[in-house]
Amino acid sequence: MKLKVSYKPMEITLIKRDKKKQDLKRDLRISGSTIAKMSNGELVAMSIVLRICEYLNCPIQDVVEFVEDKNNE
């Protein structure tokens, strides 16, 4: 089984916290390219994930998860 990264939990957490990706970009100084990588399900540095967790005051599973990659079967 091949896995891929998903930031869908972050999308849900942002909605619950009444925040947007632009808030992450502005408040945490995360680059637009990093936000784009996350939107495309690409890997980003763990340090970025940690900063997002601290900012949203949540555990890592509320930001990122690994899901089965159904395209690579």
Secondary structure, DSSP 8 states (H G I E B T S, - for coil): --EEEE-HHHHHHHHHTT--HHHHHHHH---HHHHHHHHTT----HHHHHHHHHHHT--GGGT-EEEE-GGG-
